[in-house]
């Protein structure tokens, strides 16, 4: 039988102009900053220039982050759950670590940046996104079911990781200022990576059924025997989405240094709270994933939203802590991880509340309202500590 080349061509994925618009604008921005960035940075004292550069970089990075989310979701359809959501979560955390590293390596005082960013991510995710999502889900679906085993597993990892990273350094006797000694930094980094690595092994291995939607409303706390099979990719389709994922991530990596300079100058010039830098980075990296979680909740896919939110929180602490401690050890820059007392109280309350929210197998609007109240307290403490 003769081979029809036209039919073979139809099986191959194609780069469409729509796919390339986003990375084209991002790489154009990269080229402009490589050529003219030094001159622009020299005039940050002119407020109109500083604000314009910040708005430009913020918009481009967020927009390209949505491209990262889109390509990761395409890969999720090919890889199946929970591996697909894991690809998305890790992609976002890579962006977060790059942004934090770029600011830390700058000239300003960035000792508390990693702490502020991780704390902001936990508050935005566990209180802001979860609160808005449960309110939306409650109004639209009254009650929503989710896989109890997966949510419990996430919290079993988040609670010790957050305690080791953000609470314990405030109580160690070796250093008085919330920092860690080199021995503590190395030990805690290894422990954190080992704990998160064990969780990933279980999530993608023998307990992957804990992270997929429940079989029915009557047994919502019972996981599937096996997750639904992934869609079979066309020839070259997975490679295409991997290439697009890298093409969207790399401009963020390159532009992060310019954003760090603008951010440092803006906070110093305006006298804004130092923790605002961490909040801005948290918003940058988690906005696309947060929007994806809210869309999933609106579609009554609460288990996927929990994978995105709690998975993002777990990976943020599990991967950011070793990265920033390594930067501190190699560069000699101080890294303050211990939270102040008011933030410790807020973090502990949030973790207890999250454990209560995801202790049953259905959620309502009440849980959403309570989480949003905690998020409002967080915002007040930022500007009035």
C-alpha positions as CSV (number, residue, x, y, z in Angstrom):
1,X,0.0,0.0,0.0
2,X,1.4,3.4,-1.0
3,X,2.4,5.8,1.7
4,X,0.5,9.1,1.7
5,X,2.9,11.8,2.8
6,X,0.1,14.3,3.3
7,X,-1.6,12.1,5.9
8,X,1.8,11.7,7.7
9,X,2.2,15.4,7.8
10,X,-1.2,15.7,9.5
11,X,0.1,13.6,12.4
12,X,2.9,16.0,13.1
13,X,2.3,18.9,15.5
14,X,2.9,22.3,14.0
15,X,4.1,25.5,15.5
16,X,1.3,28.0,14.8
17,X,1.7,31.8,14.8
18,X,-0.4,31.9,18.0
19,X,2.0,29.7,19.9
20,X,4.9,32.0,18.9
21,X,3.4,35.4,19.7
22,X,4.1,35.2,23.4
23,X,7.7,34.1,23.3
24,X,8.4,36.5,20.4
25,X,7.4,39.5,22.5
26,X,9.3,38.1,25.5
27,X,12.5,37.6,23.5
28,X,12.1,41.0,21.9
29,X,12.0,42.5,25.5
30,X,15.1,40.5,26.3
31,X,16.9,41.9,23.3
32,X,15.9,45.5,24.1
33,X,17.1,45.1,27.8
34,X,20.4,43.6,26.7
35,X,21.0,46.5,24.4
36,X,19.5,49.5,26.2
37,X,19.0,48.1,29.8
38,X,22.2,49.7,31.3
39,X,21.1,53.2,30.1
40,X,17.6,52.7,31.4
41,X,18.8,51.5,34.8
42,X,20.9,54.6,35.2
43,X,17.8,56.8,35.1
44,X,15.6,54.9,37.6
45,X,15.6,58.1,39.8
46,X,13.1,59.5,37.2
47,X,9.9,58.1,38.6
48,X,8.2,57.8,35.2
49,X,11.1,55.7,33.9
50,X,11.2,53.5,37.0
51,X,7.4,52.9,37.0
52,X,7.4,52.2,33.3
53,X,10.2,49.7,33.4
54,X,8.6,47.9,36.4
55,X,5.2,47.7,34.7
56,X,6.7,46.5,31.5
57,X,8.8,43.8,33.1
58,X,6.0,42.7,35.5
59,X,3.5,42.4,32.6
60,X,5.9,40.5,30.4
61,X,7.0,38.1,33.1
62,X,3.4,37.3,34.2
63,X,2.2,37.0,30.6
64,X,5.0,34.6,29.7
65,X,4.3,32.7,32.9
66,X,0.9,32.0,31.6
67,X,2.6,30.6,28.5
68,X,4.6,28.3,30.9
69,X,1.3,27.2,32.5
70,X,-0.3,26.6,29.1
71,X,2.6,24.4,27.9
72,X,2.8,22.6,31.2
73,X,-1.0,21.8,31.0
74,X,-0.5,20.5,27.5
75,X,2.2,18.2,28.9
76,X,-0.2,17.3,31.7
77,X,-2.7,16.0,29.1
78,X,0.1,13.8,27.6
79,X,1.7,12.6,30.8
80,X,-1.5,12.1,32.9
81,X,-2.1,13.0,36.5
82,X,-0.5,13.6,38.9
83,X,2.7,13.8,36.8
84,X,1.2,16.5,34.6
85,X,0.4,18.8,37.6
86,X,3.8,18.1,39.0
87,X,5.4,19.4,35.8
88,X,3.4,22.6,36.1
89,X,4.3,23.1,39.8
90,X,8.0,22.5,39.3
91,X,8.0,24.9,36.3
92,X,6.6,27.7,38.5
93,X,9.0,27.0,41.4
94,X,11.9,27.2,39.0
95,X,10.8,30.7,38.1
96,X,10.4,31.6,41.8
97,X,13.9,30.3,42.7
98,X,15.4,32.2,39.7
99,X,13.7,35.5,40.7
100,X,14.7,35.1,44.4
101,X,18.3,34.3,43.4
102,X,18.5,37.3,41.0
103,X,17.4,39.7,43.8
104,X,19.6,38.1,46.4
105,X,22.7,38.5,44.2
106,X,21.9,42.2,43.8
107,X,23.5,45.0,45.8
108,X,20.6,45.6,48.3
109,X,19.8,44.2,51.7
110,X,18.1,40.9,50.7
111,X,18.7,38.8,53.9
112,X,14.9,38.3,54.5
113,X,13.8,38.1,50.8
114,X,13.6,34.3,50.6
115,X,11.7,34.1,53.9
116,X,9.3,36.9,52.9
117,X,8.7,35.2,49.5
118,X,8.0,31.8,51.0
119,X,5.7,33.2,53.7
120,X,3.9,35.3,51.1
121,X,3.4,32.2,48.8
122,X,2.0,30.2,51.7
123,X,-0.4,33.0,52.7
124,X,-1.5,33.7,49.1
125,X,-2.0,30.1,48.3
126,X,-3.4,28.6,51.5
127,X,-5.5,31.6,52.4
128,X,-6.0,33.8,49.3
129,X,-6.4,31.4,46.5
130,X,-8.0,28.6,48.6
131,X,-10.4,31.2,50.2
132,X,-11.5,32.7,46.9
133,X,-11.7,29.2,45.3
134,X,-13.9,27.7,48.0
135,X,-16.2,30.7,47.9
136,X,-16.6,30.4,44.2
137,X,-17.0,26.7,44.4
138,X,-19.5,27.0,47.2
139,X,-21.6,29.6,45.3
140,X,-21.6,27.6,42.1
141,X,-21.7,24.0,43.3
142,X,-22.9,24.3,47.0
143,X,-20.5,21.6,48.1
144,X,-17.4,20.1,46.4
145,X,-15.8,16.7,46.9
146,X,-12.1,16.1,46.7
147,X,-9.6,13.3,47.3
148,X,-9.0,13.3,51.1
149,X,-5.9,11.2,50.9
150,X,-4.1,13.6,48.6
151,X,-4.9,16.7,50.6
152,X,-3.8,15.0,53.8
153,X,-0.5,13.9,52.2
154,X,0.3,17.4,51.0
155,X,-0.4,18.9,54.5
156,X,1.7,16.1,56.1
157,X,4.6,17.5,54.1
158,X,3.9,21.2,54.2
159,X,3.6,21.4,58.0
160,X,7.1,20.0,58.9
161,X,8.7,21.8,55.9
162,X,7.3,25.1,56.9
163,X,8.1,24.6,60.5
164,X,11.7,23.6,59.8
165,X,12.3,26.4,57.3
166,X,10.4,29.4,58.7
167,X,9.8,28.8,62.5
168,X,12.7,26.8,63.8
169,X,15.4,29.3,62.9
170,X,13.8,31.8,65.2
171,X,14.3,29.5,68.1
172,X,17.8,28.1,67.5
173,X,20.4,29.2,70.1
174,X,23.4,29.1,67.8
175,X,22.5,32.4,66.0
176,X,20.3,35.2,67.5
177,X,18.8,36.7,64.3
178,X,16.8,33.9,62.6
179,X,19.8,32.7,60.6
180,X,21.4,29.3,60.5
181,X,24.9,28.1,61.1
182,X,26.6,26.4,58.1
183,X,26.1,23.0,59.8
184,X,22.4,23.7,60.3
185,X,22.0,25.1,56.8
186,X,23.5,22.0,55.2
187,X,21.6,19.6,57.4
188,X,18.3,21.3,57.0
189,X,18.8,21.5,53.2
190,X,19.5,17.8,52.9
191,X,16.5,17.0,55.2
192,X,14.2,19.2,53.3
193,X,15.2,17.8,49.9
194,X,15.0,14.2,51.2
195,X,11.5,14.8,52.6
196,X,10.2,16.5,49.4
197,X,11.9,13.8,47.3
198,X,10.2,11.0,49.2
199,X,6.9,12.8,48.7
200,X,7.5,13.1,45.0
201,X,8.4,9.4,44.8
202,X,5.1,8.4,46.5
203,X,3.1,10.9,44.5
204,X,4.3,9.6,41.2
205,X,4.6,6.0,42.3
206,X,2.7,3.6,44.5
207,X,0.3,6.3,45.8
208,X,-0.5,8.2,42.6
209,X,-4.1,7.3,43.0
210,X,-4.3,9.7,46.0
211,X,-3.9,12.7,43.7
212,X,-6.6,12.1,41.2
213,X,-10.3,12.8,41.4
214,X,-12.4,10.5,43.6
215,X,-14.6,7.8,42.0
216,X,-17.9,9.3,43.0
217,X,-19.6,11.5,45.6
218,X,-20.5,8.5,47.7
219,X,-16.9,7.5,48.2
220,X,-15.0,10.7,47.7
221,X,-12.4,9.8,50.3
222,X,-11.5,6.6,48.4
223,X,-8.9,7.1,45.7
224,X,-9.0,5.6,42.3
225,X,-7.3,2.3,41.8
226,X,-5.4,3.8,38.9
227,X,-5.5,7.4,37.4
228,X,-7.1,7.8,34.0
229,X,-4.7,7.0,31.2
230,X,-3.0,10.0,29.5
231,X,-3.8,10.9,26.0
232,X,-1.6,9.3,23.4
233,X,0.7,12.0,21.9
234,X,1.2,12.5,18.2
235,X,4.7,12.1,16.8
236,X,6.9,14.9,18.1
237,X,4.1,16.5,20.1
238,X,5.7,16.1,23.5
239,X,9.0,17.4,22.2
240,X,7.3,20.5,20.8
241,X,5.7,21.4,24.1
242,X,8.9,20.8,26.0
243,X,10.7,23.2,23.6
244,X,7.9,25.8,24.0
245,X,8.1,25.4,27.8
246,X,11.8,26.2,27.7
247,X,11.4,29.0,25.2
248,X,8.9,30.6,27.6
249,X,10.9,30.0,30.8
250,X,14.3,31.3,29.6
251,X,13.2,35.0,29.0
252,X,11.9,35.0,32.6
253,X,15.3,33.8,33.8
254,X,17.1,36.5,31.8
255,X,14.8,39.4,32.7
256,X,14.8,38.5,36.4
257,X,18.0,40.4,36.9
258,X,16.6,43.6,35.5
259,X,13.4,43.3,37.5
260,X,15.5,42.7,40.6
261,X,17.3,46.1,40.1
262,X,14.1,48.0,39.5
263,X,12.4,46.3,42.5
264,X,15.4,47.0,44.8
265,X,15.4,50.7,43.8
266,X,11.7,51.1,44.1
267,X,11.4,49.7,47.6
268,X,14.4,51.8,48.8
269,X,13.1,55.0,47.2
270,X,9.5,54.7,48.4
271,X,10.3,53.4,51.9
272,X,7.9,50.5,51.3
273,X,8.0,47.6,53.8
274,X,10.9,45.2,52.8
275,X,8.5,42.3,52.8
276,X,6.7,43.9,49.8
277,X,9.5,42.6,47.5
278,X,8.7,39.0,48.6
279,X,5.0,39.6,48.0
280,X,5.6,40.9,44.5
281,X,7.8,37.9,43.6
282,X,5.1,35.6,45.1
283,X,2.4,37.3,43.0
284,X,4.6,37.1,39.9
285,X,5.2,33.4,40.1
286,X,1.9,32.1,41.5
287,X,-0.6,34.2,39.5
288,X,-0.8,31.8,36.5
289,X,-1.0,28.7,38.7
290,X,-3.6,30.4,41.0
291,X,-5.7,31.3,38.0
292,X,-5.5,27.7,36.8
293,X,-6.6,26.5,40.3
294,X,-9.6,28.9,40.3
295,X,-10.7,27.8,36.8
296,X,-10.5,24.1,38.0
297,X,-12.6,24.9,41.0
298,X,-15.2,26.6,38.9
299,X,-15.3,23.5,36.8
300,X,-15.8,21.4,39.9
301,X,-12.4,19.9,39.7
302,X,-11.4,20.5,43.3
303,X,-8.9,17.7,43.5
304,X,-6.9,19.3,40.6
305,X,-7.1,22.7,42.3
306,X,-5.8,21.2,45.6
307,X,-2.9,19.6,43.6
308,X,-2.0,23.0,42.2
309,X,-2.3,25.0,45.5
310,X,-1.0,22.5,48.1
311,X,1.6,21.2,45.6
312,X,2.8,24.7,44.9
313,X,3.1,25.4,48.6
314,X,5.0,22.2,49.3
315,X,7.4,22.6,46.4
316,X,8.0,26.3,47.2
317,X,9.3,25.4,50.7
318,X,10.9,22.1,49.6
319,X,12.9,23.5,46.8
320,X,13.4,27.2,47.7
321,X,15.1,26.6,51.1
322,X,18.0,24.5,49.7
323,X,18.5,26.9,46.8
324,X,18.7,30.1,48.9
325,X,20.8,28.4,51.6
326,X,23.2,27.3,49.0
327,X,23.5,30.8,47.6
328,X,24.1,32.1,51.1
329,X,26.8,29.6,51.8
330,X,28.6,30.2,48.5
331,X,28.3,34.0,48.4
332,X,28.6,34.7,52.1
333,X,25.3,36.7,52.0
334,X,23.2,36.4,55.2
335,X,19.9,34.5,54.8
336,X,17.4,35.1,57.5
337,X,14.7,32.4,57.5
338,X,13.1,32.8,60.9
339,X,9.8,34.6,60.9
340,X,8.9,37.3,63.5
341,X,6.5,36.3,66.3
342,X,3.3,37.7,64.7
343,X,4.0,35.9,61.4
344,X,4.7,32.6,63.3
345,X,1.3,32.9,64.9
346,X,-0.4,33.6,61.6
347,X,1.5,30.7,59.9
348,X,0.5,28.3,62.7
349,X,-3.1,29.4,62.5
350,X,-3.1,28.9,58.8
351,X,-1.7,25.4,59.0
352,X,-4.2,24.4,61.6
353,X,-7.0,25.9,59.6
354,X,-5.9,24.2,56.4
355,X,-5.7,20.9,58.3
356,X,-9.3,21.4,59.5
357,X,-10.6,22.5,56.0
358,X,-9.2,19.4,54.3
359,X,-10.0,16.9,57.1
360,X,-13.4,16.0,55.6
361,X,-14.2,15.1,52.0
362,X,-16.4,18.1,51.1
363,X,-16.0,21.8,51.3
364,X,-18.4,24.8,51.6
365,X,-18.4,28.6,51.4
366,X,-17.8,28.8,55.2
367,X,-14.2,27.5,54.9
368,X,-13.5,29.9,52.0
369,X,-14.7,32.9,54.1
370,X,-12.5,31.9,57.0
371,X,-9.4,31.5,54.8
372,X,-10.0,34.9,53.3
373,X,-10.3,36.5,56.7
374,X,-6.8,35.1,57.5
375,X,-5.5,36.5,54.2
376,X,-6.9,39.9,55.2
377,X,-5.0,39.7,58.5
378,X,-1.8,39.0,56.5
379,X,-2.2,42.0,54.3
380,X,-2.8,44.3,57.3
381,X,0.3,43.0,59.1
382,X,2.4,43.7,56.0
383,X,1.8,47.4,56.1
384,X,1.2,47.7,59.9
385,X,3.4,45.1,61.5
